[in-house]
Amino acid sequence: MKKSLYKYGIAVATVSLLMTASLQSVSSAGDGTNGGPGKTNEPTFQGSGPWQVDNNTATVARACSASAATADTASCSALVLGMNTATGQSPFASTVGAAAGNGKNSPSPNDTFANNYYALSPAQIISAYNFPTTNSTGALPGTGKTIAIINAYDDPNIAADLATFNSQFGIPQLASCTITPTSGPCFQKVSETGGTSYPRYDQGWAMEISLDVEWAHAIAPGASILLIEATSNGWSDLMRSITYASSHSQYVSMSFGGPEGSIDKSYDSAFTNANVSYFASSGDTGLGAQYPSTSPKVISVGGTTLNLTSSGTISSETGWVSSGGGCSTYETATSSQAAYPTYAQVNCAGKRATPDVAANADPNTGGFVYNSNNYGGTTGWFTVGGTSLATPIWAARAANTGVVVNQAYIYGANSIRFNNIAQGGNSAGCLVGFSLSCGLGSWNN
């Protein structure tokens, strides 16, 4: 890991980010280009069952069905990578560490690059983005701050799964606690009203919870993690959760969204605390804006692809073809966004434009996630991507600044060194400056 190294002022690069982290991998061989071996385009996205395979023998399942998102409900943005289907076996057909080519899905952190299908470890993401491993005082990143994770339904195993994840990657453990200003870093799970009467279990949202909690802690191991479980994926329940987070945390991660509606502006009232930084996923279906990422009080997080060499080294970062983004129908751009020099090139005509920023989201090079709940017939290690991965990464990195990271901060003078991504992306493309696929780019310091 790298030592803390902050570079103040905006330094925007228009070339691809070069990195040296190596990927860990699972199951079956390939050529290692275009975001993963044998991948020349994106896998076909399916609901949480049945699985379907594209021509590159890759399967991707939406942890939460996209059809669940309506004017009244949200869907999570986690995408679970399936495995080699050449044998015709189930994507989840075998155990961790089994031989290559058997059709299994669970990746193992101990597998080698000789196999197919990849997952990135926390150390590799930290290295790829040059994230600091201490804060400005030499303490662990995020020390003294609380990151709230908003999700729907219950994950009954999250505390134990977080401990397994931490043990595997050498990340400090988080004791369970009631978070207070003097509690030190710890983990707390509450209902949408702050109680301990949790909602029902949901397989897809439990995968989302595992992803969000584990990766927020991995990037900011000194921060407390407050998991708030909404009673349902209905907007009223999610907004109650956000309201609770606004008075019990400084950074809020929301890896969910749904279609925009005229009622959205009334929901914006949940983001009332000017001392809290809010982050939301921009979606995983390409061009088209979704709420709450369109709220002008939220930082919208899009997706990128970390490209690989044949030896598994991360060589560059480009826009992800499925990154969500677009012009809002109902929300107006903040003065900070509208005044940004290249905002006009996306033709949103004064409307809110998303995403604001981006990070790795391509499920072909997703992150390791440990989930002991039954998902698709298996438990254990999974490779998970989507803007659901990018969002907690941004929220946790922001927690290490100790300042409010809002629209004025993102588009104004700040200490972020952006990797401005001008290649790839959704149908709007990534552009020099600002785009509806990559926003301003990824955080690279």
N, C-alpha and C positions, 0 to 999 in steps of 0.2 A: 504493500500500500504506500501511497505517497504521503509525505508530510503536508501540513497546511501551507498553501501558497496562494494568497489572494492577489489578484491584479485588478486595481481599481480603474474605473472608466470603462466605457463600452468599446470592446475590440471585436469588430465583426469581420469574420473571414468569409470569403465567397468561394472558397475551395473546400473539398471534402476533408473531414476530420480524419487524421491519421492516428491509429491506435495500435498497441502492441499486445493487448490481452489475448490469450488463447481461449478458445471455447472448449467446454466439456461436452461430451456427446453421448448419444445412445442409439443403438440398433442400426445396422445395414449401411452399405457404402454408397458414395456419390461423389460428385465432382467439386462440391464446396463453393459454388458461386451463386450470385443473385439471392443473397439472404439465406442460403442453406444449400446443401448438396442436392444436385439434381433439380433445383427449383428455378425455372425460368419465368414463372408467373406465380400469382397467389393461389393458395389452395382454395377449394370451394368451402365457403362458410355454411355450416349447418346448425340447426337447433341442437339441443342437448341430447338428441337422438331422433331418428337413426343417423349414423355416420355415413358420409358420402365421400368418395375419393375423386380427386381430379387426375389429370393425365400424368402428374408428377408423383403419384402415389403418396400424397400427403393429405391428411384429414385434419380439419379444424372444426371444433364444436364450440358453439356459443354456450358459455356456462349458464346464461339466462337467455331464454328464447327471445329473439328480437321482436317477435309478434306480441310479446307481453307488454311492450311499451305502447301506450295509448295516450289519449289526452288526459287520462286520469291516473296513469301508472308509468313507472320507469322500468327500464331493463338495465342490468349490469353490463359492463363492457369487456369482461374477461373472455379470452379466446384460448381454448385448451388444444394444444397440438397433439394430433394422433400420430400413430407410428406406421412403420412399413406394412403395406397391405398386399405386397406381392404374393404372399402365401395365402391370402384370402382369410386370414384369421382376424378375430376381433382386434380392434386397436388396443384393447386392454386385456390381452390374452395370457400374459405370463407375469413372472415376477421380476423385481428389480435385479439388474445385473445378469439377466439371461443372455444366451448367445445371440449374436447378430443374425438378423434375417428371420426371426421367429414371429414377427408381427406384434410384439409386446409394445406397450406404450410407456410404462413408468420409466422415466430416466433415472439413472443412478449418478450421484456426484462422483462416483469412482470409475465410471466408464471412460473409455479412451476415444480419441478422435477417429480411430480406425472404424468405429461404428457410425451410424447415420444419426439424424435427428438430434438437435442441440438444445442445450439450456445454458444460460449464463449464470455464474455465481455472483454474489454481491461484490466480491473483490474485483471481479472483472468489469462490472459496471462502474464501480468507483474509479478504477484505473482508466477505463475508456473515456470517462468524462472529467478526469483530473479533479475529482471531488476531494476535498480535504478530509483527513482522518482525525483532525482535532478542530476545535473552534478557536476563536481569536485569543482565548486565555490558556490554551493548551489542554482543555478538557475534551471529553468525547463530543462529537457533533450533536447538536440539539440539546445540550445540557441546560437544564432549567426551564425547558419549554415542554408544552403538551401538544401532541398531534392527535386530533380527533379523526377517527375513521367512521364515516357514515355508511351503513349498509342496511338492507332489509333482512328480516328473519334471523334465525339463530344458528350459530355454529357452536355446538356444544363442546367441541374438542379443541377450540382455538388456543387456549392457554398451553395445553400439552403439545400441540403441533408447533407452536412458536418455539417452545423449548427444544424440540427436536431439530428444527431449522437452525436455531442458534448454535446448538451443539455441533452440528455438521460443519458449519462454516466458521466456527470460532468467534461468534458474536456474543457479547455479554448478555447473560440471561436477564430477564425482567421478572421480578417477583410480582405476584398479584397483590393488589392494595386498593385503598381508597386514595385517589390522587389528591394531594394538597400541595401548596407552594413549598412545603418543606419535606415532602415524602421522598424526594429523590426519584430517579427513573424507575418506573414500575408500570404494570399493565392493569387496566380496569375495564370490565365489560358491564354495560348498563343498558337498560331499555331506553326507549325514546324519551321517557320522562325522568330518567336517572335512577330508576329502581332496579330490582333484581328479579322481577317477574318477566322472564324473557319470552319472546315470540316463538312460534313453532319453527321447527327445522325445515330448511329448504336446501336441497342438494346443490343447485346451481349457485345460489347466493353464498353458501358455505365455502365454495371454491373461491368466490370473489373475496370473501372475508379473509381467507388464508393468504391470498395474494397480497392484499392491501396491508394487513397487519405485519406480515413477515418482511415485506420490502420497505415499508416505512421505518421499521425498527432497524433494518440492515443499513440504511443510508444515514439515519440519525440515532445511533445506539444510546446516546445520552439523554434522549427525550423520553418522556412518559407517553404511553399509547393509550388513548381512551377510545374503546370500541363502543359505538352507539348503535344498537340494533333496533331499527324501526319495526313496528308491528307488522307492516306489510310494505309492498313496493308502491303503495298509493302515495300520491304527492302530499296529501295532508299529513300522513305519518312521517314521511321523509322530512318535511318542513319542520315538524315538531322536533325531530332529531337535530336538525341544523340549528334551531333556536337554542336547544340545550347546549350544543357544542359551542355556540357563540359566547356563552357565559362560563364555559369550563375549559377552554383551550385557546391557543394562539394561532394554530394552523389547522385547517380542515381539508380533508381529502374526500372527494366524492367521485367514485368510479362508476357512475350510472348516468342515465339520461333518457330523454324521450322526445317525441315530436313537440315542436313549438306550438303554443296556443296563445290566444289573446289574454288569457288569465295569468300568463307568466309574470307580468309586471307586478301583480299583487303578491306573487310568491317572493319577489325580490326583497320584500320587507323582512324575510328571515335572515338576510345577510346584513344585519343592522350594525354590528359592532365594528367600528372603524379601526379597532386595534387587532382585528383578526384577519388572517390571510386565508382566502377560500380558493380551492383548486377543484376543477371538474373536468372529466374526460370529454373530449370533443366527439367521440363516437368512432365506430369501426366500419362504417358502410360507405366511405368516400364522401363526395361532395354533398353537403346538406347539413345545416346547422341543427343542433339539438339543445334543449334546456336541461340542466341549469348552466351549461357552459356558455350560453348566450347572455346570461345576466352580466351587466356592466360592472357588477360588484365582485365578479368571479374571474380568476385566471383560467382560461380554457387551454387544455393540454392536448395537443395532437400527437401523431406518431411518426417515427422514423424507422428505417432499417439499418442495422449495423451489418455491413457487407463483409464477407469472409473470403480469405484466400484458400487455396487447395489444402493448406496445412492447418487451417482452422484459426488463423490469426485474423483479428478484426482490422480491416484495411481502410475502411471509409464509412461514412454515414450519408445516406440519401433519404429522400422522402419515402414514406411507406404508401403504397398504392391505395390502401384502404383507410388512411387517416381521415377522420371526420373533419368537417369544416364548411364554412359558407357564410353568407350574409343573413343576418337575422331579419325576419319579417316584421317583428314587433319592437325589438329593442334598439335604442339609439347608441351609436358609438360614444364612448367617453371623449372628453376634450383631449385627453392624452393620446388616445388611439387615433382620433381624427386628425390630430396635428402631426402625427408621425410622417416623415417625408415620403414613404412609399405606400402609405395606406391607400391613396387614390388609385393605385394601379390594380387593385382588386375589385374596383367598381361596385362598392357597397353603398355609395351615394349617401353617406352619413349614417348608415345603419351599423350596428354592432357586427364586427367581422371576427370569425373564429377559424382556427385556434390562435391564441396569443403566442404560444411557445410549443415545444415538442420534446420528445425523448423516445428512446427505443420502445417500440410497440409491436413490431412484426413477430407473430407467433413462431415463425421459423427460427428465430433466435431469441425466444422469450426467456424468462427467468425461471430458475428452479423454484418450485412451490411444494411444500409438504402439507398434505391433507389426508388425515386418517379417516375421514368420513367416506362412505362409499360413493364413488363417482364413476358412472359408466361401468360398474362391475368390479372396480378395483380401488385400492387405497394406496397411499404412499407418496412417492415423488412424481410430480407432473411438470411439464413445460407449459408455461402460461404466458400469453402476451396480450395484445390489445392496448388501447389507451388506458385501460385499467392498470397496466403496469407503469406506464409513463406518469400517471397522475400522482400516486404516492411517492414516486421518485422525486418529482418536483416539490411536493409538499414537504417532504423530509429535508431536501436540500435547502429549501427556504428556511426551515426551522433553525438551521445552523447559522443563518445570518443574524438572528435575533431581532430583525426589523420587520415591519409590515411590508409584505410583498403584494402589492395591488397593481391596478392598471397604471397609476401615476408612476409607480416605481419601475415597472416593466418597460414602459415607453419613455421614461425620463432618464436622468443621470443616475447610474447605479453601479454596483460593483460586479455585475454579471458580465462575463466574457461569453458572448453568444457565438456558437458555431452556426453561422447563417448558411442554410442548406439551399442550394439552387439547382438541385437535380432530383428527378424522381417525383413522387408524390401522387396524390389523387388526380382526378381529371382537371383540376385547376392548376396543378403543377406547383412545385416549389420554385420561388423566384428570388432574385437578389433583393434583399431588403425584407419585405413582408409578403406573406402568401396565405391563401386559404387552405393550405395543406400542412405547412411547417411553421406558420406564424413567423416569429423572429428567429426561430431556430432552437437549438438545444443549449443547455447550461454547461459550459466547458471550463469551470474552475471552482 
